[in-house]
C-alpha cells in the first residue's frame, strides 16, 4: 500500500500488477493492488486510482474515500511484505 509509488497505468501492463482483494459493487468490480485501486466495469476501460488516505479510528486504519466501498488496512501479509500490510475492500 505504497501511496508514494509513481503509478502510471498507461505504461504499466495491468496483467503484471498483483492484487490483494476483490469486491463486487452495484456497478462492477473493484480490486486493490499494491499500487492502488482498479475499477472493472463492463464496457469500459479499466479505471485506476491511487490508494486513498486512510484515517485511524479506534486503532483501525480505514478509508471511506471511494463511494460504495470501505477500505481497511490490515497486516495480514506483514510477515512476507516489505510495506507491512494489505488492503481489504468491503462493499457498502
C-alpha positions in Angstrom: 0.0 0.0 0.0 2.7 2.4 -1.1 0.8 5.6 -1.9 4.1 7.2 -2.9 4.8 4.8 -5.8 4.8 6.5 -9.2 1.9 4.7 -10.8 1.2 5.2 -14.5 -1.4 2.7 -15.7 -0.8 3.8 -19.3 2.7 2.4 -19.2 2.3 -0.3 -16.6 0.8 -3.6 -18.0 -2.3 -4.4 -15.9 -1.6 -8.1 -16.1 1.6 -7.7 -14.1 0.0 -6.0 -11.0 -0.8 -8.4 -8.2 -3.9 -7.7 -6.2 -4.9 -8.4 -2.7 -8.7 -8.3 -2.7 -11.7 -8.1 -5.0 -15.1 -6.7 -4.2 -18.3 -6.5 -6.2 -20.4 -3.3 -6.1 -23.6 -2.4 -7.9 -21.7 -1.1 -11.0 -18.8 -3.6 -11.3 -15.8 -5.0 -9.6 -13.0 -3.2 -7.6 -9.6 -4.7 -6.9 -6.9 -3.4 -4.7 -3.3 -3.8 -5.8 -0.1 -2.7 -4.3 -0.1 0.5 -6.3 -3.8 1.5 -6.0 -7.4 0.6 -6.9 -8.7 -0.7 -10.2 -12.4 -0.4 -11.2 -13.6 -3.1 -13.7 -16.9 -2.0 -15.2 -18.5 -3.8 -18.2 -18.0 -1.9 -21.5 -15.4 0.5 -20.1 -11.6 0.5 -19.9 -10.1 -0.4 -16.5 -10.0 2.6 -14.3 -7.0 3.2 -12.0 -6.7 5.5 -9.0 -4.1 5.8 -6.3 -4.8 4.3 -2.9 -6.7 6.9 -0.8 -5.5 8.2 2.5 -6.5 6.1 5.5 -7.6 7.5 8.8 -7.1 5.8 12.2 -10.4 5.2 14.0 -10.1 3.3 17.3 -6.8 1.7 16.2 -8.1 0.7 12.8 -6.8 2.3 9.6 -9.9 2.8 7.4 -11.0 4.8 4.4 -14.4 5.8 3.1 -13.0 7.8 0.2 -14.4 5.6 -2.5 -18.2 5.7 -2.8 -19.7 2.3 -2.2 -16.5 0.8 -0.6 -14.8 0.7 2.7 -11.1 0.1 2.7 -9.4 -1.4 5.7 -5.6 -1.5 6.0 -4.5 -4.8 7.5 -1.2 -6.5 8.4 -2.4 -9.8 7.0 0.7 -10.3 4.9 3.1 -8.4 7.1 5.4 -11.4 7.7 6.2 -11.6 3.9 5.7 -8.0 2.8 8.1 -5.1 2.8 5.4 -2.5 3.1 3.7 -4.1 6.1 0.2 -4.6 5.0 -2.6 -5.3 2.5 -5.9 -3.5 1.9 -9.2 -5.2 2.2 -12.2 -4.0 0.3 -15.8 -4.2 1.6 -18.8 -3.2 -0.5 -21.2 -0.9 1.3 
